Structures are given as C-alpha cells and as structure tokens.
Amino acid sequence: MNTVNLTINGKPVSVPAGSTILDAAKQLNIKIPTLCYCEKLGCGIGNKPASCRICVVEVEKRRNLAPACATPVMEGMVVHTNTQRALKARRTVLELMLSDHPNDCLTCPKNRECSLQKLAAEFGINEVQYKGEVNQFPVDNSSEAIMRDLSKCIMCRRCETVCNKVQTVGALTGYGRGFKAKVGTASMIPLADTSCTFCGQCVNACPVGAITGISYVKKVWAAINDPSKTVIVQTAPAVRVAVGQEFGFEPGVAITGKLVAGLRALGFDKVFDTNFSADLTIMEEGTEIVQRIKEGKNLPILTSCCPGWINFIEHNFPDLLHIPSSCKSPQQMFGAIAKTYYAEKIGVKPEDLIVVSIMPCQAKKYEAARPEFSKDGVRDVDFVVTTRELCRMFREAGVNLANMDDEQYDSPLGESSGAADIFGVTGGVLEAACRSVYFMLNGKNLEGDAINFRAVRGLDGVKEATVQIAPGKSINVAVCSGLGNARKVLEKVRQEPDRFQAIEIMACPGGCINGGGQPFLHGHTDLLEKRMKGIYSEDERKTLRLSHENSDIQKLYADFLGEPGSEKAHHLLHTTYHQK
C-alpha cells in the first residue's frame, strides 16, 4: 500500500494514498469540526460534498483555505488546523448559517440531537451576528410519515446522497440557486407525490431538523387518557436491542422485560409483542412458499414485511408485482387480529380498541395509513411511534428503564419464538421462514445447529446462498438490505427469472436494527453489529425457536382462523399491491 507523509500542527503522520486531510487528522486525534461530512450513510457510501466549509484548514503554500473532508493529502504537505485565519473562517460560515436558520431550537424535533446546535455551542456563539432576509418555506407533512421543513435545510446534501446513492430512490435533489438553494423534491412537489418510500434514512442522515418523522405521540397520550378507549401496544423485535442505548445500557443489549414494564408504566392497558404476529407471518408466508415451490409458479417469492421496500417495488418494478408474498407485515397482521379475534375476546368494539405500534421505522407510519389496511374507517393500526419517540415519552413520564424490574408480555398475543426475534435483522425473515418451511415439507423439525441458517446472516448488502429445505432438495435464495442493493437483485430477477426461488429485502441497510426511527448512530456503525448480535442472542436464549410451535399461534388457528392459508386467513392477513 502506498503511503503519504505529511505534517499536521507540527506532528508527522503517514496515511494511505487517497486519504483526506480529515482522515490524517483523525489518526493524530486532532479534531476538525464537520457538518456536511458523514463517513458512512449506508452500504459503505459516505457524504463528502465539501459544501458547508466548516472543516476548512490552512495548507502551507496554498492561497485558499482547504476543506479537510475533501482535500486529498500530498507528500510533504504541511497543514495547520487551528490558525486564526481558519478559526475565523469557520466562525463566519457558522454565523452565516445561523442567520438563515429558525431560532426555534426548544421546540424543534431535533433539539439536543442537532449538529448545527452542537457546533454553535462549541463555538460559543450566543447571538446572530448577521441580520437580513431569512428563507421561509411551507412545511410538508403530506406523507403521514416524514415531515420536511426546508427553512432549516443547510444544504449539507446528506439526505440527497442517501436517497440517490444508497437507496437509489431519487426523490430528493438540489433545488434553486444561491441564497434560495435547498435540497427538495423535483419542482418542490409534496413528498407524498414523489417516489419516496418513507424508509426514513434521510431522517437519520439529516444533521438538523429539516427532515424529521411526523409524530403521533400527542394522540397516543390522548388515547391513553381517554376512559372510553382500550389502548394496547405492540413492540417490534428491533426495538428491544436499541431502546436501552438511551438509558445507559450497553448498545445492543436486549432489555425486553424492562421495555414491557416501561410501557405498562406509561398507562397502556395491555402490552403485546409484534413477535407474536411475526410467527403468524411465518405460518402464512411459509405456506405460500411451499405452495409456490410445489407449483413452480410466481417465483421467486419476495418477502413483504418491509413497507419501504414494498413502496419501492410499486414505484420501480411494477412488472414484478406478481411475485411478492401477499402476506401483510407483522405490524398489520397484529392490528387485524387485535381488531377481530382479540376485540371479540375482551368484548370491545373495534373502533374503541386503539392499537399502537412501537416500531424502528418511519415507513410503518405510512403503512398503517394505507387505505387497504382499514375497514369502515377503522384502521388495523391506529398510531405508530418510533423507538426515538418512545424514549421521549419515557422521559416525559419520568420512566427510567434502568430502574424497571423485568415484566412479561400479556396474553394471548404475547408469546413468540426466537424465529420471530430475528425479523429485526437482515436475513432474519428468510431464516425464520426456512425453519418452518422445512417442517411443512418434511413433517419434522431441523435439529441441532441445522436450525441456524448462517449463510443468510451478516450485514453484507447482498448475500446469495443455497439452503436445504428437504433431504435432497435445496433452493437458491438472496438476501439484500438497502434499496440500492434491492435494485441490483431485482434487475437480476428480470434478467434471470429462474436464478432464485426466494428473496428477502429490507429497505434499510442492515435491516430494522438500522431503521429510520431507531436511536441515532452518530456515525458509529459498529453499533449495528452490536444490535445484530443482540437479536441473535434473543433467538438463542429461547427454548422455543420455531414459529409453528408457538402455542398461542396454534390456538389462534384452532379457535379462529382455521388453518394457514384458509379463506379467513387470506381475508384478514393478506393483501395486494399496486403500480404507482
């Protein structure tokens, strides 16, 4: 490997050729402030537009200041990061940004998580030096999932990079020129009218409050405090390995019992597990996989648990809409069963039963609002709250999960298998399905380590494998996370329709553990590895690791649905998708 030798603040350093000044400074533990720069937005792609100029440094024998994040090192280069000229330029840039930024930090959704706010504090800026015209734009909350306030856009272009290069959705682009330049949609149309999938990766990427999730927390509090309503809550598998991060727990540690106790303390009437309906999903989707493989029709079957991915195929691959599984996602299956089976059991009208979902995802808000998931004006899922929003609810109520004793989920929608836990990570849905498909085809369970389909595990964006589903019978599968990777795999399906028999796709890189509503990673992508390990630890610690052995699921079929794939099951648990 070729190396380059340079000096920064009088300290010599050698770095690989192609490194930037910022890379070299990090090796010396010299801090250079950044704002638009982000090393990894997903799928190994970073943001280096050098648009904000907060990271400028002085390089000897150069007339102009250089942006450290985008300036490659050169042999013998001499860099000074803290000269008066560099510090003055950074302060001026920051003060100019603040002069065209709303001063509503106390009520901004990004308060205390805002990079611009933190930089202003670090620079000791306590007044706006420059007075003049301020950009104002209407707030776009058309999607019911993501809100855009371009008055706060600082043109860092992180959202544009993650939307176009990581997710390849292309809903965002630079718009306007000069003082009016912002990142927006084409012709500034509402987000709901674009190809946006509402995956929320732009929300995670935005360093300020220009793109945030639409919050329904106030409506949830109102429902909890309405004596005429019965309010139940479900928790997604990926939430339990991320929520503890906000309360002092080691990242990736599952605090399931404390999460349940915390939700009861908030006032929910019953606390259930989305894992229950993940097991239900496997019963329906596994049956569908077996049927399609036997018939050799509509293959490869594509998983349909991720609403961001479903919106992506509706927009970009309408010619392939016949191959996704017709199964609703676990969130929507839970809502459908809660508003029928469970409502009947407790004697409550569906309209008086409020179903709240705690999800790692912004797209789940969009999904819950889809018209096909409501009947006579009553939605299957009434409100979706993200992991981040739930943490704020806990703080508002004075609930510290670190001080909670472990509690168990309520019945009958609370029992789940380890197969359901792994829905939270890329590869998990396909692995869970394969465990039960094997039983459906052979009448017996996998034994020992064979239950672990390790070939589909890991955070790689695309994984291809051959898995055994019966003695002497194997299928070719693919697992991908990140919509840019999904596009690559689906192009292969168009070119080679017989290449795969089953494919799992998750919109967010890494799966739900990296959802658009999870606690921010702040560039620490190693946290994803820890969350993934936490998910698999939950699976391995359980004695019940197969969806078809869940006794509550078996009772649901015996008492209410009949059998997997029945007419009633199809009516309640399946759906169709449409070209957009």
QUIURWO-V534045 format. One record per pair of residues at least 12 apart in sequence whose C-alpha atoms are under 6 Angstrom apart, sorted by the first residue. I is the first residue (numbers start at 1). J is the second residue. D is the distance in whole Angstrom. If there is no record, write none. Layout:
BEGIN
I,J,D  I,J,D
END
This chain:
BEGIN
2,16,6  2,17,6  3,15,5  3,16,4  3,17,5  4,17,6  4,75,5  5,75,5  5,76,6  6,75,6  6,76,5  6,77,5  7,78,5  8,79,5  8,80,6  9,80,5  18,72,6  19,72,6  20,71,5  20,72,4  20,73,5  21,68,5  21,73,6  22,68,5  22,69,5  32,55,6  33,55,5  34,54,6  34,55,5  36,52,6  36,156,4  42,509,6  53,67,6  54,90,5  55,67,5  55,68,6  56,68,6  57,81,5  57,86,5  58,79,6  58,80,5  59,78,6  59,79,5  60,78,6  99,128,6  99,130,6  100,134,5  101,152,6  110,209,5  114,207,6  114,208,5  115,207,5  135,151,6  136,151,5  137,150,6  137,151,5  142,192,6  143,192,5  144,366,6  145,213,6  145,214,5  145,362,6  145,365,5  145,366,5  146,212,6  146,213,4  146,214,5  147,211,6  147,212,5  147,213,6  147,214,6  148,210,6  148,211,5  149,210,5  150,210,5  152,210,5  153,210,5  155,182,6  158,205,6  159,202,4  159,205,6  159,206,6  160,172,5  160,173,6  166,484,5  167,482,6  167,483,4  167,484,4  168,484,5  171,185,6  171,195,6  171,196,5  172,184,5  172,185,5  197,308,5  197,311,5  197,312,6  198,308,6  198,363,5  199,308,5  199,363,5  200,362,5  200,516,4  201,516,5  204,516,6  229,352,5  229,353,6  230,353,5  231,268,6  231,269,5  231,354,5  232,268,6  232,269,6  232,270,5  232,271,6  232,355,5  233,271,5  233,272,6  233,355,6  233,356,5  233,357,6  234,272,5  234,273,5  234,274,5  234,357,5  235,273,5  235,274,5  235,358,5  236,274,5  236,359,5  237,421,5  237,424,5  238,424,5  238,512,6  238,513,5  239,360,6  240,254,5  240,255,6  240,256,5  241,253,5  241,254,4  241,531,6  241,534,6  252,530,5  252,531,4  252,534,5  253,534,6  254,534,6  257,406,4  257,407,5  258,401,6  258,404,5  258,405,6  258,406,5  260,407,6  261,407,5  271,409,6  271,410,6  272,409,5  272,410,6  272,413,6  272,414,5  273,414,5  275,416,5  275,420,5  276,413,6  276,414,6  276,415,6  276,416,5  277,330,5  277,334,5  278,330,5  278,420,5  279,420,6  279,547,5  282,433,6  284,564,5  284,565,6  286,433,6  286,437,5  298,323,5  299,501,5  300,500,6  300,501,4  300,502,5  301,323,5  301,324,6  301,502,5  302,324,4  302,325,6  302,502,6  302,503,5  302,504,6  303,324,6  303,325,6  303,504,5  304,325,6  305,329,4  306,506,6  307,363,6  307,367,6  308,363,6  308,507,6  309,507,5  314,578,6  314,579,5  314,580,5  315,580,5  318,579,5  326,574,5  326,575,5  327,574,4  328,573,6  328,574,5  333,573,6  335,380,4  335,381,5  336,380,5  351,378,6  355,381,5  355,382,5  356,382,6  356,383,5  356,384,6  357,384,5  358,385,5  358,386,6  359,386,5  360,386,5  360,387,5  360,515,5  360,517,5  360,518,5  361,515,5  361,516,5  361,517,5  362,516,6  362,517,6  365,384,5  368,381,6  386,517,5  387,517,6  387,518,5  388,517,6  388,518,6  388,519,5  417,544,5  417,545,5  417,546,6  417,547,6  418,539,4  418,542,6  418,545,4  419,432,5  419,545,5  419,546,6  421,539,6  422,535,6  424,512,5  424,513,6  425,511,5  425,512,6  425,513,6  426,510,5  426,511,4  427,456,5  427,457,5  427,479,6  430,504,6  431,453,6  438,469,5  459,510,5  461,480,5  461,481,5  462,479,6  462,480,4  463,478,6  463,479,5  464,477,6  464,478,4  465,477,5  476,500,5  476,501,6  477,500,5  477,501,6  477,502,5  477,503,6  478,503,5  479,503,6  479,504,5  480,505,5  481,505,6  481,506,5  481,507,6  481,508,6  481,509,5  481,510,6  481,511,6  482,507,5  482,508,5  482,509,4  483,507,5
END
